[in-house]
Amino acid sequence: MRERPLILVVDDNEANVDILQTRLDALGYQIITACDGEEALSVARAELPDLILLDIMMPKLDGLEVTQALKADTSLPFMPIILVTAKAESRDVVAGLDAGGDEYLTKPIDHAALAARVRSILRIKALHDQTQAQAKQLTTQAAELAEWNKCLASRVQTQVGELERLQKLKRFLPAQVAEAIVSSDGPDLLASHRREITVVFCDLRGFTAFAEVAEPEEVMGVLAAYHAAAGTLIQRYEATLERFTGDGLTLFFNDPLPCANAAERAARLAVELRAAVNELALSWRARGHNLGFGVGIAHGFATLGRVGFEGRADYAAIGTVVNQASRLCDTAKDGEILISQRVKVEIEQLAAIETVGDLTLKGLRQTVSTYRLVRLE
């Protein structure tokens, strides 16, 4: 593999090509492009890229046909293919992988997921190329055969173990944390560190009383709809989901993936989630369930890292900023988004904000200057 990997981007949509080219170029890769399946085959055979990002739905030859043609050509070296498409149903994923695709990425493309998958596939490409070179050497170095085989087995085991570790980590950690651990800095990301973050707490008003009298199936139905609405926004704004606690959600921004506008993202997520829950509440009320929604947002420094024990761990934020957000959420009335003064300073140029006053919050010795986020301009 080249020192600076060469990536072929194939898409009949010029805007999609420009987006991928800009993002990958910023990561230090060399980029070449093709606009249809026939051109993709020609360029791939001529340039032998280290990785191909391949759209499925294209004129002349679609992405699956291109994949099958490249994988069937034994004269070509190993060129891993990431299928990039808006088709995200299970049968589409199976068809893509059966055709020979090495990875599957759905549109709209998440920048962090794109970077992680490209790094992961390029590591496999590097390992494959190295294995091929070692195989040639082994034909003339029979005396070293046993040791080389041991080395290769160890490296293959490492790759398999890495994939298994990713799946296990995703059970306990936010997806972007798990992928970052496996793909870049390893366990160092889990080490205790200090960073400025924005914390969001939110939960349903009246949920405890509702859960006491409602049937379990009704409770689970309400939670499923609520979590589905929240999950869409969490992914869109790239929030780190620390935990579910029944109807409560704890999110934070700017860790482990840094972002320049953490408070703004938190505010936009909160406003959109409030609107989504308001719509859900209409159907809940029609069935006799009187549920509301409240949010607390705070901004400041926290200590972040792994907490737990062997076999069960979480990624958590600890500090006054977390307690502030939690207590603001507890104080918020139905439909209110209460924010701390530091959040107000970060977003006041783009938001309508009302002053609530200095509040004495449970567990905090000092009063907290509190504001109400009405809407975003």
C-alpha positions as CSV (number, residue, x, y, z in Angstrom):
1,M,0.0,0.0,0.0
2,R,1.2,3.5,-0.7
3,E,2.6,5.7,2.0
4,R,-0.2,8.1,1.3
5,P,-3.1,5.9,0.4
6,L,-4.9,6.4,-2.9
7,I,-8.7,6.3,-2.8
8,L,-11.0,6.1,-5.8
9,V,-14.4,7.8,-5.2
10,V,-17.1,6.7,-7.6
11,D,-20.5,8.4,-7.7
12,D,-22.7,9.8,-10.6
13,N,-23.7,12.7,-8.3
14,E,-21.1,15.4,-8.5
15,A,-22.1,16.9,-5.2
16,N,-21.6,13.6,-3.4
17,V,-18.2,13.2,-5.0
18,D,-17.2,16.7,-3.9
19,I,-18.3,16.0,-0.3
20,L,-16.3,12.8,-0.1
21,Q,-13.3,14.3,-1.8
22,T,-13.2,17.3,0.5
23,R,-13.5,15.1,3.7
24,L,-11.0,12.5,2.6
25,D,-8.5,15.1,1.3
26,A,-8.6,16.8,4.7
27,L,-7.6,13.4,6.3
28,G,-4.4,13.3,4.1
29,Y,-5.4,10.8,1.4
30,Q,-4.9,11.0,-2.3
31,I,-8.2,11.1,-4.2
32,I,-9.2,10.1,-7.7
33,T,-12.7,10.0,-9.0
34,A,-15.1,8.4,-11.5
35,C,-18.6,9.2,-12.5
36,D,-20.1,5.9,-13.6
37,G,-19.5,2.1,-13.4
38,E,-17.6,1.8,-16.7
39,E,-15.2,4.6,-15.8
40,A,-14.7,3.1,-12.4
41,L,-13.5,-0.2,-13.8
42,S,-11.2,1.6,-16.2
43,V,-9.6,3.8,-13.5
44,A,-9.4,1.0,-11.0
45,R,-7.5,-1.2,-13.4
46,A,-5.2,1.6,-14.5
47,E,-4.5,3.2,-11.1
48,L,-4.9,0.2,-8.7
49,P,-6.2,2.3,-5.8
50,D,-5.7,1.2,-2.2
51,L,-9.4,1.6,-1.5
52,I,-12.6,2.2,-3.5
53,L,-15.7,4.2,-2.2
54,L,-18.4,3.0,-4.6
55,D,-21.9,4.2,-5.1
56,I,-24.4,1.4,-5.9
57,M,-27.0,3.2,-8.1
58,M,-25.2,4.4,-11.2
59,P,-25.8,4.4,-15.0
60,K,-24.1,1.9,-17.3
61,L,-22.9,-0.4,-14.6
62,D,-24.2,-0.3,-11.1
63,G,-22.0,-0.6,-8.0
64,L,-22.7,-4.3,-7.5
65,E,-21.7,-5.2,-11.1
66,V,-18.5,-3.2,-10.7
67,T,-17.7,-5.0,-7.4
68,Q,-18.3,-8.4,-8.9
69,A,-16.1,-7.6,-11.9
70,L,-13.2,-6.3,-9.8
71,K,-13.4,-9.2,-7.4
72,A,-13.5,-11.7,-10.2
73,D,-10.4,-10.3,-12.0
74,T,-7.6,-12.4,-10.5
75,S,-5.0,-10.3,-12.3
76,L,-5.8,-7.4,-9.9
77,P,-4.3,-7.0,-6.5
78,F,-6.6,-6.8,-3.4
79,M,-8.6,-3.6,-3.6
80,P,-11.1,-3.3,-0.7
81,I,-14.4,-1.7,-1.6
82,I,-16.7,0.3,0.7
83,L,-20.2,0.4,-0.8
84,V,-21.7,3.9,-0.2
85,T,-25.5,4.1,-0.8
86,A,-28.8,5.4,0.5
87,K,-30.1,1.8,0.4
88,A,-30.0,0.7,4.0
89,E,-32.4,-2.3,4.3
90,S,-31.0,-5.6,5.4
91,R,-31.4,-7.2,2.0
92,D,-29.5,-4.4,0.4
93,V,-26.6,-4.8,2.9
94,V,-26.6,-8.6,2.3
95,A,-26.6,-8.1,-1.5
96,G,-23.7,-5.7,-1.3
97,L,-21.6,-8.0,0.9
98,D,-22.5,-11.0,-1.2
99,A,-21.3,-9.1,-4.3
100,G,-17.9,-8.8,-2.7
101,G,-18.1,-5.5,-0.8
102,D,-15.8,-5.3,2.2
103,E,-17.8,-2.6,4.1
104,Y,-21.2,-0.8,3.8
105,L,-21.8,2.9,4.5
106,T,-25.2,4.5,4.2
107,K,-26.1,8.0,3.2
108,P,-26.2,10.7,4.6
109,I,-22.7,9.9,5.5
110,D,-21.5,10.6,9.1
111,H,-18.0,12.1,9.0
112,A,-16.7,10.2,12.1
113,A,-18.1,6.9,10.8
114,L,-16.5,7.6,7.3
115,A,-13.1,8.3,8.8
116,A,-13.2,5.3,11.1
117,R,-14.3,2.8,8.4
118,V,-11.7,4.1,5.9
119,R,-8.9,3.8,8.5
120,S,-10.1,0.3,9.4
121,I,-10.3,-1.0,5.8
122,L,-6.9,0.6,5.0
123,R,-5.4,-1.3,7.9
124,I,-6.8,-4.5,6.5
125,K,-5.4,-3.5,3.1
126,A,-2.0,-2.8,4.6
127,L,-2.1,-6.2,6.4
128,H,-3.1,-8.0,3.2
129,D,-0.4,-6.3,1.1
130,Q,2.2,-7.1,3.8
131,T,1.0,-10.7,3.9
132,Q,1.4,-11.0,0.1
133,A,4.9,-9.7,0.2
134,Q,5.8,-12.0,3.1
135,A,4.4,-15.0,1.1
136,K,6.8,-14.2,-1.8
137,Q,9.7,-14.1,0.6
138,L,8.7,-17.4,2.2
139,T,9.3,-19.2,-1.1
140,T,13.0,-18.4,-0.9
141,Q,13.4,-18.4,2.9
142,A,12.1,-21.8,3.9
143,A,14.2,-21.7,7.1
144,E,12.1,-18.7,8.3
145,L,8.7,-20.3,7.4
146,A,7.7,-21.3,11.0
147,E,8.5,-17.9,12.5
148,W,6.7,-16.0,9.7
149,N,3.6,-18.2,10.0
150,K,3.5,-17.4,13.7
151,C,3.8,-13.7,12.9
152,L,1.0,-13.8,10.3
153,A,-1.3,-15.8,12.6
154,S,-0.7,-13.4,15.4
155,R,-1.6,-10.4,13.1
156,V,-4.7,-12.1,11.7
157,Q,-5.8,-12.9,15.3
158,T,-5.3,-9.2,16.2
159,Q,-7.6,-8.1,13.4
160,V,-10.2,-10.6,14.4
161,G,-9.9,-9.7,18.0
162,E,-10.2,-6.0,17.0
163,L,-13.5,-6.7,15.3
164,E,-14.8,-8.7,18.3
165,R,-13.6,-6.0,20.7
166,L,-15.5,-3.4,18.7
167,Q,-18.8,-5.3,19.0
168,K,-18.3,-5.8,22.7
169,L,-17.5,-2.2,23.3
170,K,-20.6,-1.0,21.4
171,R,-22.7,-2.9,24.0
172,F,-21.4,-0.6,26.8
173,L,-20.0,2.6,25.1
174,P,-21.3,5.2,22.7
175,A,-20.8,4.0,19.1
176,Q,-18.3,6.8,18.3
177,V,-16.3,6.0,21.4
178,A,-16.1,2.3,20.6
179,E,-15.1,3.0,16.9
180,A,-12.5,5.6,18.0
181,I,-10.9,3.2,20.5
182,V,-10.6,0.4,17.9
183,S,-9.6,2.6,15.0
184,S,-7.2,5.2,16.3
185,D,-5.9,6.0,19.8
186,G,-6.8,2.7,21.5
187,P,-7.5,2.5,25.2
188,D,-6.0,5.9,25.8
189,L,-9.3,7.4,24.9
190,L,-10.8,5.7,27.9
191,A,-8.2,7.1,30.2
192,S,-9.4,9.7,32.7
193,H,-9.0,13.2,31.2
194,R,-10.4,16.7,31.6
195,R,-12.3,18.6,28.9
196,E,-14.8,21.4,28.5
197,I,-18.2,19.9,27.5
198,T,-21.9,20.7,27.2
199,V,-24.2,18.4,29.1
200,V,-27.9,17.7,28.3
201,F,-30.3,16.0,30.7
202,C,-33.9,15.4,29.6
203,D,-36.8,13.3,30.8
204,L,-40.6,13.0,30.6
205,R,-42.7,14.8,33.1
206,G,-45.2,12.6,34.9
207,F,-43.6,9.4,33.8
208,T,-43.3,7.9,37.2
209,A,-47.0,8.3,37.9
210,F,-47.9,7.0,34.5
211,A,-45.7,3.9,34.9
212,E,-47.4,3.1,38.2
213,V,-50.9,2.8,36.7
214,A,-50.2,1.9,33.0
215,E,-49.8,-1.6,31.6
216,P,-46.1,-2.6,31.0
217,E,-46.8,-2.8,27.3
218,E,-48.0,0.8,27.3
219,V,-45.0,2.0,29.2
220,M,-42.6,0.2,26.8
221,G,-44.5,1.6,23.8
222,V,-44.2,5.2,25.1
223,L,-40.4,4.7,25.8
224,A,-39.9,3.1,22.4
225,A,-41.4,6.1,20.6
226,Y,-39.6,8.6,22.8
227,H,-36.2,6.9,22.4
228,A,-36.6,6.6,18.6
229,A,-37.2,10.3,18.3
230,A,-34.2,11.0,20.6
231,G,-32.0,8.5,18.8
232,T,-32.4,10.2,15.4
233,L,-31.4,13.6,16.9
234,I,-28.5,12.1,18.9
235,Q,-27.0,10.7,15.7
236,R,-27.7,13.9,13.7
237,Y,-25.9,16.1,16.1
238,E,-23.2,13.6,17.0
239,A,-24.0,13.6,20.7
240,T,-22.4,11.1,23.1
241,L,-25.2,9.2,24.8
242,E,-23.9,8.5,28.3
243,R,-26.9,6.5,29.5
244,F,-30.6,5.7,29.4
245,T,-32.3,5.8,32.8
246,G,-35.9,4.8,31.9
247,D,-37.3,8.1,30.5
248,G,-34.2,10.0,31.3
249,L,-31.3,10.7,28.8
250,T,-27.9,12.0,29.6
251,L,-25.9,13.4,26.7
252,F,-22.8,15.4,26.2
253,F,-20.9,17.2,23.4
254,N,-17.2,17.8,22.6
255,D,-16.0,14.4,23.9
256,P,-14.7,12.0,22.8
257,L,-15.1,13.6,19.4
258,P,-14.3,17.4,19.6
259,C,-16.7,19.9,18.1
260,A,-16.3,23.7,18.0
261,N,-20.0,24.5,18.7
262,A,-21.0,22.1,21.5
263,A,-23.4,24.4,23.2
264,E,-25.2,25.3,19.9
265,R,-25.5,21.6,19.0
266,A,-26.9,20.9,22.5
267,A,-29.5,23.7,22.1
268,R,-30.6,22.6,18.7
269,L,-31.0,19.0,19.8
270,A,-33.0,20.1,22.8
271,V,-35.3,22.4,20.8
272,E,-36.0,19.7,18.1
273,L,-36.5,17.0,20.7
274,R,-39.0,19.1,22.6
275,A,-40.9,19.6,19.3
276,A,-40.8,15.9,18.6
277,V,-42.0,14.9,22.1
278,N,-44.8,17.5,21.8
279,E,-46.1,15.7,18.8
280,L,-45.8,12.4,20.5
281,A,-47.6,13.8,23.6
282,L,-50.7,14.5,21.5
283,S,-51.2,10.8,20.7
284,W,-50.3,9.9,24.3
285,R,-53.0,12.2,25.6
286,A,-55.5,10.7,23.3
287,R,-54.9,7.4,25.1
288,G,-55.2,9.1,28.5
289,H,-51.5,9.5,29.2
290,N,-50.6,13.0,30.4
291,L,-46.9,13.2,29.8
292,G,-44.6,16.3,29.4
293,F,-41.0,17.0,28.7
294,G,-38.2,19.0,30.4
295,V,-34.5,19.7,29.6
296,G,-31.5,21.0,31.5
297,I,-28.3,22.1,29.8
298,A,-25.0,23.2,31.4
299,H,-21.6,24.0,30.0
300,G,-18.2,23.6,31.8
301,F,-15.3,21.4,32.5
302,A,-15.7,17.8,33.5
303,T,-13.5,14.7,34.1
304,L,-14.3,12.0,31.6
305,G,-13.2,8.4,31.3
306,R,-14.0,4.7,31.9
307,V,-16.0,3.8,35.0
308,G,-17.0,0.3,36.1
309,F,-15.4,-3.1,36.6
310,E,-14.0,-5.9,34.6
311,G,-16.6,-7.2,32.2
312,R,-18.9,-4.2,32.6
313,A,-17.9,-0.6,32.0
314,D,-19.4,2.7,30.9
315,Y,-17.9,6.0,29.6
316,A,-19.0,8.8,31.9
317,A,-18.6,12.5,32.6
318,I,-18.2,13.6,36.3
319,G,-18.2,17.1,37.6
320,T,-20.3,20.1,38.7
321,V,-21.4,20.7,35.1
322,V,-23.1,17.3,35.1
323,N,-24.9,18.0,38.4
324,Q,-26.0,21.4,37.1
325,A,-27.6,20.0,34.0
326,S,-29.3,17.2,36.0
327,R,-30.7,19.7,38.6
328,L,-31.8,22.1,35.9
329,C,-33.7,19.3,34.2
330,D,-35.3,18.4,37.6
331,T,-36.4,22.0,37.9
332,A,-37.7,22.5,34.4
333,K,-41.5,22.5,33.9
334,D,-43.3,20.8,31.1
335,G,-41.9,22.3,27.8
336,E,-39.1,24.2,29.5
337,I,-35.4,24.1,28.5
338,L,-33.4,25.6,31.4
339,I,-29.8,26.6,30.7
340,S,-26.9,27.8,32.8
341,Q,-25.3,31.2,32.3
342,R,-22.3,29.7,30.4
343,V,-24.7,28.1,27.9
344,K,-26.5,31.4,27.5
345,V,-23.2,33.2,26.7
346,E,-22.4,30.6,24.1
347,I,-25.8,30.7,22.2
348,E,-27.3,34.1,23.0
349,Q,-26.6,35.5,19.5
350,L,-28.8,32.9,17.9
351,A,-31.5,32.2,20.5
352,A,-34.5,33.8,22.2
353,I,-33.7,33.5,26.0
354,E,-35.6,34.6,29.1
355,T,-34.1,35.1,32.5
356,V,-35.4,32.8,35.3
357,G,-33.1,34.0,38.1
358,D,-30.6,32.6,40.6
359,L,-31.9,29.2,41.7
360,T,-30.8,27.1,44.6
361,L,-30.5,23.6,43.2
362,K,-30.4,20.4,45.3
363,G,-26.9,19.2,46.0
364,L,-25.2,22.5,44.8
365,R,-23.9,24.9,47.4
366,Q,-23.9,28.0,45.2
367,T,-27.0,29.4,43.4
368,V,-27.1,28.9,39.7
369,S,-28.0,31.8,37.3
370,T,-30.7,30.2,35.2
371,Y,-32.3,31.1,31.9
372,R,-35.0,29.7,29.8
373,L,-34.3,28.8,26.1
374,V,-37.5,29.8,24.3
375,R,-36.5,29.2,20.7
376,L,-33.6,29.4,18.3
377,E,-33.6,32.2,15.7
